[in-house]
Amino acid sequence: MLCNFRIYLVAVRFYQLCKRIYLPTHAKNQLLRAASSIGNNVGEGYGRIGARDKRRFYRIALGSVRECQTIFMQEEITDYVTEK
C-alpha cells in the first residue's frame, strides 16, 4: 500500500516543509511545483505494473528532486529543510 511506501511519505513531508520556506514569489511557486511533482510521480510510479513504466516515473521524480536542489542553491538556502 502507498501509505507504507517510505519514499512517498518522505516526499509528502518534504512538500509540507517546503511550504514553510520564505522565497520570492517566482521561486516559491517553482519550488512548490517541483516538490509536489516528487510525490506525485512516486505515487504514480508505484501504481504502475511494468518495471519500465515504474522507472520512468521514478526518474521524473528524481529530476524534480534535482530541480529543488537547484532552487535551493540559486536562493542560497543552505539549511534545506528545517522544522519550526
TORKOL-4160 file (C-alpha; in steps of 0.2 Angstrom, whole numbers, padded with zeros to 4 digits, m for minus):
84
<pt num="1" X="0000" Y="0000" Z="0000"/>
<pt num="2" X="0006" Y="0018" Z="m0004"/>
<pt num="3" X="0005" Y="0024" Z="0014"/>
<pt num="4" X="0018" Y="0011" Z="0018"/>
<pt num="5" X="0030" Y="0016" Z="0004"/>
<pt num="6" X="0043" Y="0026" Z="0014"/>
<pt num="7" X="0050" Y="0037" Z="0000"/>
<pt num="8" X="0032" Y="0043" Z="m0004"/>
<pt num="9" X="0029" Y="0048" Z="0014"/>
<pt num="10" X="0046" Y="0057" Z="0014"/>
<pt num="11" X="0041" Y="0066" Z="m0002"/>
<pt num="12" X="0024" Y="0072" Z="0005"/>
<pt num="13" X="0033" Y="0078" Z="0021"/>
<pt num="14" X="0046" Y="0087" Z="0010"/>
<pt num="15" X="0032" Y="0096" Z="0001"/>
<pt num="16" X="0024" Y="0101" Z="0018"/>
<pt num="17" X="0041" Y="0108" Z="0024"/>
<pt num="18" X="0044" Y="0117" Z="0008"/>
<pt num="19" X="0028" Y="0127" Z="0010"/>
<pt num="20" X="0036" Y="0135" Z="0026"/>
<pt num="21" X="0051" Y="0142" Z="0017"/>
<pt num="22" X="0051" Y="0160" Z="0013"/>
<pt num="23" X="0056" Y="0164" Z="m0005"/>
<pt num="24" X="0052" Y="0177" Z="m0018"/>
<pt num="25" X="0036" Y="0173" Z="m0026"/>
<pt num="26" X="0043" Y="0166" Z="m0043"/>
<pt num="27" X="0055" Y="0154" Z="m0034"/>
<pt num="28" X="0042" Y="0149" Z="m0021"/>
<pt num="29" X="0030" Y="0144" Z="m0035"/>
<pt num="30" X="0043" Y="0134" Z="m0044"/>
<pt num="31" X="0049" Y="0126" Z="m0028"/>
<pt num="32" X="0031" Y="0120" Z="m0024"/>
<pt num="33" X="0028" Y="0114" Z="m0041"/>
<pt num="34" X="0044" Y="0104" Z="m0041"/>
<pt num="35" X="0042" Y="0097" Z="m0023"/>
<pt num="36" X="0024" Y="0092" Z="m0027"/>
<pt num="37" X="0030" Y="0083" Z="m0043"/>
<pt num="38" X="0041" Y="0072" Z="m0032"/>
<pt num="39" X="0027" Y="0064" Z="m0023"/>
<pt num="40" X="0015" Y="0064" Z="m0037"/>
<pt num="41" X="0027" Y="0054" Z="m0048"/>
<pt num="42" X="0032" Y="0042" Z="m0035"/>
<pt num="43" X="0014" Y="0039" Z="m0031"/>
<pt num="44" X="0010" Y="0037" Z="m0050"/>
<pt num="45" X="0025" Y="0026" Z="m0052"/>
<pt num="46" X="0021" Y="0015" Z="m0038"/>
<pt num="47" X="0004" Y="0011" Z="m0046"/>
<pt num="48" X="0011" Y="0006" Z="m0062"/>
<pt num="49" X="0013" Y="m0013" Z="m0066"/>
<pt num="50" X="0028" Y="m0013" Z="m0078"/>
<pt num="51" X="0045" Y="m0011" Z="m0072"/>
<pt num="52" X="0050" Y="0001" Z="m0086"/>
<pt num="53" X="0035" Y="0012" Z="m0083"/>
<pt num="54" X="0039" Y="0012" Z="m0064"/>
<pt num="55" X="0057" Y="0018" Z="m0068"/>
<pt num="56" X="0050" Y="0031" Z="m0080"/>
<pt num="57" X="0040" Y="0040" Z="m0066"/>
<pt num="58" X="0054" Y="0037" Z="m0053"/>
<pt num="59" X="0066" Y="0046" Z="m0065"/>
<pt num="60" X="0054" Y="0060" Z="m0067"/>
<pt num="61" X="0053" Y="0062" Z="m0048"/>
<pt num="62" X="0072" Y="0062" Z="m0046"/>
<pt num="63" X="0073" Y="0076" Z="m0059"/>
<pt num="64" X="0061" Y="0086" Z="m0048"/>
<pt num="65" X="0072" Y="0082" Z="m0033"/>
<pt num="66" X="0087" Y="0090" Z="m0043"/>
<pt num="67" X="0076" Y="0105" Z="m0048"/>
<pt num="68" X="0073" Y="0108" Z="m0029"/>
<pt num="69" X="0091" Y="0107" Z="m0026"/>
<pt num="70" X="0095" Y="0120" Z="m0039"/>
<pt num="71" X="0082" Y="0132" Z="m0032"/>
<pt num="72" X="0090" Y="0130" Z="m0015"/>
<pt num="73" X="0107" Y="0134" Z="m0022"/>
<pt num="74" X="0100" Y="0149" Z="m0033"/>
<pt num="75" X="0092" Y="0156" Z="m0017"/>
<pt num="76" X="0107" Y="0152" Z="m0006"/>
<pt num="77" X="0097" Y="0141" Z="0006"/>
<pt num="78" X="0110" Y="0130" Z="0014"/>
<pt num="79" X="0098" Y="0123" Z="0028"/>
<pt num="80" X="0086" Y="0115" Z="0016"/>
<pt num="81" X="0073" Y="0108" Z="0027"/>
<pt num="82" X="0070" Y="0114" Z="0045"/>
<pt num="83" X="0057" Y="0111" Z="0057"/>
<pt num="84" X="0049" Y="0126" Z="0065"/>
